[in-house]
Amino acid sequence: MPKIDKEQKFFDFSDYGRGPAVFLSNLLKNTFVSPIQLTVGFGLVGLFSAYFIVEETYIIAGIGLILKSIIDAMDGELARIKMSPSYSGRYLDSIFDSFLNLIFIMVISYKSDSPYWLGLIAYFCIQLQGTLYNYYYVILRHRTSGGDTTSKIFESNPPTAFPIESQTTVNILFHLFRVLYLPFDWLIYKFDQGAFKIRQIPNWFMSMISIYGLGFQLMLIAIMLSLGLINYIIPFFIAYSALILLFIGLRKSSIK
């Protein structure tokens, strides 16, 4: 099932890994490789990228971040191709993203001599930016006839596990997922509660918001690392959050 129907497809700046992910996932269609293994794989690639940041091998670290984005897209693609969806994979994917973002920012703080408290603010900003993008994207999916409605803004109870997974595992991952993401979901919801009344979100607006998607965020970090701009990454992502108010204001004023 596609996430949105053809009429609502927009140019997603954060989804540059989708093409390679689809191609590579089709190569793995008849292999023993599972979506969960790919999720663990992008987690390991992310850790190696963090290691290369510590070692000041910034170009390799940047390549690792881009590769992480591609593999991150592959697990969902492979699950769709093999028709083996799982809540465990869905939650584990998001949990890994959150922890890896924190690790990336902390090692960047360490290597750039930025105070760790400033790094934590940057981490908070990165997560809030990504939540804004996901907030509107989930609403878009629920507004389209052929959209994927499995994701929700707020989830209060663990879903029933698929036959291929353990309910206990789903429950544990669900509660960890809520701890990591609920505060950000709540904040964005409070900023723009009226978004749920939108009949249709224009493609141009979603393309604009997609610069807050995780893939684009990692690409920006990769570029800045490769250009030797590591000292500017943390202040950049803090300042980058100013666009949140701009985007929400634009939505409220022109998209009803």
C-alpha positions as CSV (number, residue, x, y, z in Angstrom):
1,M,0.0,0.0,0.0
2,P,1.4,3.4,-1.0
3,K,1.5,6.1,1.7
4,I,-0.5,8.5,-0.4
5,D,-2.4,8.3,-3.7
6,K,-1.0,9.6,-7.0
7,E,-2.9,12.9,-6.9
8,Q,-1.3,13.9,-3.6
9,K,2.3,12.9,-4.4
10,F,4.7,15.8,-3.9
11,F,8.4,16.4,-4.3
12,D,9.9,15.2,-1.0
13,F,13.3,16.7,-0.3
14,S,13.9,14.3,2.5
15,D,13.0,11.1,0.5
16,Y,16.0,11.1,-1.9
17,G,16.8,7.5,-0.7
18,R,13.5,6.1,-2.0
19,G,14.6,5.3,-5.5
20,P,17.7,3.3,-4.5
21,A,15.7,1.8,-1.6
22,V,13.0,0.4,-4.0
23,F,15.7,-0.9,-6.4
24,L,17.7,-2.6,-3.7
25,S,14.6,-3.9,-1.8
26,N,13.5,-5.7,-5.0
27,L,16.8,-7.4,-5.2
28,L,16.3,-8.7,-1.7
29,K,12.7,-9.9,-2.4
30,N,13.5,-13.6,-2.6
31,T,16.3,-13.7,0.0
32,F,16.4,-14.5,3.7
33,V,16.9,-10.8,4.6
34,S,14.0,-9.4,6.7
35,P,12.8,-5.8,7.1
36,I,13.9,-6.0,10.8
37,Q,17.4,-6.9,9.8
38,L,17.5,-3.8,7.6
39,T,16.3,-1.7,10.5
40,V,19.2,-3.1,12.7
41,G,21.5,-2.5,9.7
42,F,20.7,1.2,9.4
43,G,21.2,1.5,13.2
44,L,24.7,0.0,12.8
45,V,25.5,2.2,9.9
46,G,24.5,5.2,12.0
47,L,26.8,4.1,14.8
48,F,29.7,3.8,12.4
49,S,28.9,7.3,11.1
50,A,29.1,8.6,14.6
51,Y,32.5,6.8,15.1
52,F,33.9,8.4,11.9
53,I,32.8,11.8,13.2
54,V,34.8,11.2,16.4
55,E,37.7,10.1,14.2
56,E,37.3,13.3,12.2
57,T,36.9,11.4,9.0
58,Y,34.0,13.7,8.1
59,I,33.5,12.8,4.4
60,I,33.1,9.1,5.3
61,A,30.8,10.0,8.1
62,G,28.7,12.1,5.7
63,I,28.5,9.2,3.2
64,G,27.4,7.0,6.1
65,L,24.6,9.3,7.0
66,I,23.3,9.2,3.4
67,L,23.6,5.4,3.4
68,K,21.7,5.3,6.7
69,S,18.9,7.2,5.0
70,I,18.7,4.8,2.1
71,I,18.7,1.7,4.3
72,D,16.1,3.5,6.6
73,A,13.8,3.6,3.6
74,M,14.6,0.0,2.6
75,D,13.1,-1.7,5.6
76,G,9.6,-0.3,4.9
77,E,9.9,-1.0,1.2
78,L,11.0,-4.6,1.8
79,A,8.1,-5.1,4.3
80,R,5.7,-4.0,1.6
81,I,7.3,-6.2,-1.1
82,K,7.3,-9.3,1.1
83,M,3.9,-8.4,2.6
84,S,5.3,-8.8,6.1
85,P,4.4,-5.7,8.0
86,S,5.2,-5.5,11.7
87,Y,4.6,-3.0,14.4
88,S,7.9,-4.1,16.0
89,G,9.7,-2.9,12.9
90,R,7.7,0.4,12.7
91,Y,8.5,1.3,16.3
92,L,12.1,0.1,16.3
93,D,12.7,2.2,13.2
94,S,11.5,5.4,15.0
95,I,13.3,4.5,18.2
96,F,16.6,4.0,16.4
97,D,16.1,7.3,14.6
98,S,15.7,9.2,17.9
99,F,18.7,7.6,19.6
100,L,20.9,8.0,16.6
101,N,20.0,11.7,16.3
102,L,21.0,12.1,19.9
103,I,24.3,10.3,19.3
104,F,25.1,12.3,16.2
105,I,24.5,15.6,18.0
106,M,26.4,14.6,21.1
107,V,29.5,13.5,19.1
108,I,29.2,16.7,17.1
109,S,29.1,18.7,20.3
110,Y,32.2,16.8,21.5
111,K,34.2,17.4,18.4
112,S,33.2,21.0,17.9
113,D,33.7,21.9,21.6
114,S,30.1,23.0,21.9
115,P,28.6,22.6,25.4
116,Y,26.5,19.5,25.7
117,W,23.5,21.5,27.0
118,L,23.5,23.4,23.6
119,G,23.7,20.0,21.9
120,L,20.6,18.8,23.8
121,I,18.8,22.0,22.6
122,A,19.8,21.2,19.0
123,Y,18.6,17.6,19.5
124,F,15.2,18.9,20.8
125,C,15.0,21.2,17.8
126,I,15.8,18.4,15.3
127,Q,13.1,16.2,16.8
128,L,10.5,19.0,16.8
129,Q,11.3,19.8,13.2
130,G,10.8,16.2,12.1
131,T,7.6,16.0,14.1
132,L,6.1,19.0,12.3
133,Y,6.8,17.3,8.9
134,N,5.3,14.0,10.1
135,Y,2.3,15.8,11.6
136,Y,1.2,17.3,8.3
137,Y,2.2,14.1,6.4
138,V,0.0,11.9,8.7
139,I,-2.9,14.3,8.2
140,L,-2.4,14.2,4.4
141,R,-2.5,10.4,4.4
142,H,-5.8,10.4,6.3
143,R,-7.2,12.9,3.8
144,T,-6.5,10.8,0.7
145,S,-8.6,7.9,-0.6
146,G,-5.6,5.6,-1.2
147,G,-3.5,6.7,1.7
148,D,-1.8,4.7,4.4
149,T,-3.8,5.4,7.6
150,T,-1.8,3.1,10.0
151,S,0.1,6.0,11.4
152,K,-1.7,8.3,13.9
153,I,-0.7,11.5,15.6
154,F,-1.5,10.1,19.1
155,E,-1.5,6.5,20.0
156,S,-2.8,5.6,23.5
157,N,-2.7,1.8,23.4
158,P,-0.4,-0.8,21.9
159,P,-1.8,-2.3,18.7
160,T,-2.5,-6.0,18.3
161,A,0.6,-7.7,17.1
162,F,0.8,-9.3,13.6
163,P,1.1,-13.1,13.6
164,I,4.8,-12.9,12.8
165,E,5.7,-10.9,15.9
166,S,5.4,-11.1,19.7
167,Q,2.7,-9.0,21.4
168,T,5.1,-8.5,24.4
169,T,7.8,-7.1,22.0
170,V,5.2,-4.8,20.4
171,N,4.1,-3.6,23.9
172,I,7.6,-2.8,25.0
173,L,8.6,-1.0,21.8
174,F,5.3,0.9,21.8
175,H,5.8,2.4,25.3
176,L,9.4,3.3,24.5
177,F,8.2,5.0,21.3
178,R,5.6,7.0,23.2
179,V,8.2,8.2,25.7
180,L,10.5,9.4,22.9
181,Y,7.9,11.0,20.7
182,L,4.7,12.0,22.6
183,P,6.2,15.3,24.0
184,F,7.0,16.5,20.5
185,D,3.7,15.3,19.1
186,W,1.8,17.1,21.8
187,L,3.8,20.4,21.3
188,I,3.2,20.5,17.5
189,Y,-0.5,19.6,18.1
190,K,-0.8,22.6,20.5
191,F,0.8,24.9,17.9
192,D,-1.6,23.9,15.2
193,Q,-4.7,22.1,16.4
194,G,-6.7,23.4,13.5
195,A,-4.7,21.3,11.0
196,F,-7.1,18.4,11.5
197,K,-9.9,20.4,9.9
198,I,-7.9,20.9,6.6
199,R,-9.7,19.3,3.7
200,Q,-6.6,19.1,1.5
201,I,-2.9,20.0,2.0
202,P,-1.4,21.4,-1.2
203,N,1.6,19.6,-2.7
204,W,3.7,22.8,-2.7
205,F,3.2,23.1,1.1
206,M,4.3,19.5,1.7
207,S,7.3,19.9,-0.5
208,M,8.3,23.0,1.6
209,I,7.7,21.2,4.9
210,S,9.8,18.2,3.7
211,I,13.0,20.1,4.4
212,Y,12.3,19.2,8.0
213,G,12.2,15.5,7.1
214,L,15.0,13.3,8.7
215,G,16.6,12.5,5.4
216,F,17.1,16.1,4.5
217,Q,18.3,16.9,8.0
218,L,20.9,14.2,7.7
219,M,21.9,15.4,4.2
220,L,22.5,18.9,5.6
221,I,24.7,17.4,8.4
222,A,26.6,15.3,5.8
223,I,27.2,18.4,3.6
224,M,28.4,20.5,6.6
225,L,30.7,17.8,7.8
226,S,32.2,17.3,4.4
227,L,32.8,21.1,4.1
228,G,34.5,21.3,7.4
229,L,31.6,23.2,9.0
230,I,31.2,21.0,12.0
231,N,31.3,24.0,14.4
232,Y,28.2,25.5,12.7
233,I,26.0,22.4,12.8
234,I,24.5,22.8,16.3
235,P,23.8,26.5,16.1
236,F,22.4,26.0,12.5
237,F,19.8,23.4,13.6
238,I,18.7,25.6,16.6
239,A,18.2,28.6,14.3
240,Y,16.6,26.3,11.6
241,S,13.7,25.8,14.0
242,A,12.6,29.4,13.4
243,L,10.9,28.1,10.2
244,I,8.5,26.2,12.4
245,L,6.6,29.3,13.2
246,L,6.8,30.5,9.6
247,F,5.4,27.2,8.3
248,I,2.6,27.1,10.9
249,G,1.7,30.7,10.2
250,L,1.6,30.0,6.5
251,R,-0.7,27.0,7.0
252,K,-3.1,29.0,9.2
253,S,-3.2,32.0,6.9
254,S,-3.5,30.3,3.5
255,I,-4.5,26.6,3.9
256,K,-8.0,26.0,5.4
